[in-house]
Amino acid sequence: MSNLRKILSLSLCSALILTMLSGCTDKKTDNSSSAENSQADTAAENSAAEENTEVPELEGYTLLWNDEFSGDKLDTTCWTYDPHEPGWTNSELQEYTTSEENVFTKDGKLHLKAIKTKDENGNDYYTSGKIKGQNLKDFMYGKVVASAKVPEGQGLWPAIWMMPTDEQFYGQWPKCGEIDIMEVLGNQTDTAYGTVHYGEPHAEQQGTYVLEGGDTFASDFHEYSVEWEPGEMRWYIDGNLYHTVNDWFTAVDGEDDKPYPAPFNQTFFVQLNLAVGGTWPGNPDETTDFENAEFLVDYVRVYQKPEYDTNVTKPEPHFREPLEDGNLIYNGDFADAEALDDEENWRFLLFADGDGTAQIKDGVLEVSETAKGTEEYSVQIIQAEIPLHKGNKYRVSFDAKSSVDKKIFMCISAPTAGWVRYLPERFIRMTPEWQTFTYEFEMTRKDDPNGRLEFNMGKRMPLADMSFRNVRIEQIEDFTGDCEVVEAE
């Protein structure tokens, strides 16, 4: 056991940890400044308000800190405001303020409220709330549990997430790492996301949790949690495990990786915000109801185990074997009329108002598009887990036809490596006659067991019925030409 290293819980006050009826409180000396006394008074008021709130024990864990938001003010021993100007990140529209109109507690809940106003030129202007626990409640390893209810509306983007205390320790994002406990898009409130970001180059792994039966994350409170350990992270919603990650890295681009489990072997802090607009959710529109644009948080609780084994090793990646004929695509001849709504081999996906159906029949994958959607990927056929090795050359080939002349695009992407394109987008001009398309590329980045072939059929008119067959990706010795299109037999 001499090689087994342990890390102890990072508590500064064991009495605080051991009590299970606690809030965010700090003891102050008699000679504290007036600002410190005010902060202590707020903490005392909030702690008194929370005395009747019973925080559940978790087997194997001790409560490190929590906020039940039971006081009449934001507890500044737990949180600081995090003001930022519009466009600070992700092309978001809101200004994060320190105003109690944007951040306040009421009825035992934290309210982060987005407000729409006009600027001096008469243009739409948005303010909202963001708070963080940086330099107040930082910790390394633990279980974060939060109960929240999200707002509904185009362009609204609530999040519960974590960043490192010292972002420069391994370098600026994404090298520093980021843990997203929960994100929900206001125009799709039946779906929540849990994500980890790292790199460089930027890589991410994202889990998705979808409510069934018409329920949404905007209709009621749900509990979101992440278990962060030295060699693994696990995401839960309402106690249901839906995402596990254990194979991250950090590096300066082009250099060797830092020793695992970097960058997630440093202190992080929790933050909460409600963004407006941005590259992911898109901007608000006339349907967005800002009267009800509030992100409500019932509680945040952070637990920790008494000790953690930090002597961890990064798992070796699993590279799927090619088929006997060398094809890296499974079921590329569509001999198996497999389901297209599961994680195995081929998947048919719809996003952003795209609609249609797909099936495999008589050795052909058939897609019938009924709504083009707003994005190229609104109607999409994919196959993931394509093993690609740095320095190797590959050929992609397939037959395709369409009921009418139709322009789509295909690529090979990196869903867990920043969505870079190993084979950049190639526009395909489909016709009613079968054609064979051939493309070649060299893998110039790190080995990746999870390359993804995409056929993106959305956004462009006309609507069409499209067919694919004989899809192959194979390793080759040398290039014969980047692209070739011939009439298929």
Secondary structure, 3 states (H helix, E strand, C coil): CCCCCEEECCCCCHHHHHCCCCCCCCCCCCCCCHHHHHHHHHHHHHHHHCCCCCCCCCCCCEEEEEECCCCCCCCCCCCEECCECCCCCCCCCEEECCCCCCEEEECCEEEEECEEEECCCCCEEEEECEEECCCCCCECCEEEEEEEECCCCCCEEEEEEEEECCCCCCCCCCCCCEEEEEEECCCCCCEEEEEEEEECCCEEEEEEEECCCCCCCCCCCEEEEEEEECCEEEEEECCEEEEEECCCCECCCCCCCCCCCCCCCCCEEEEEEEEECCCCCCCCCCCCCHHHCEEEEEEEEEEECCEEECCCCCCCCCCCCCCCCCCCCCCCCCCCCCCCCCCCCEEEEECCCEEEEEEEECCEEEEEEEEECCCHHHEEEEEEEEEECCCCEEEEEEEEEECCCEEEEEEEECCCCCCCEEEEEEEEEECCCCEEEEEEEECCCCCEEEEEEEEECCCCCCCCEEEEEEEEEEEECCCCCCEEEEECC
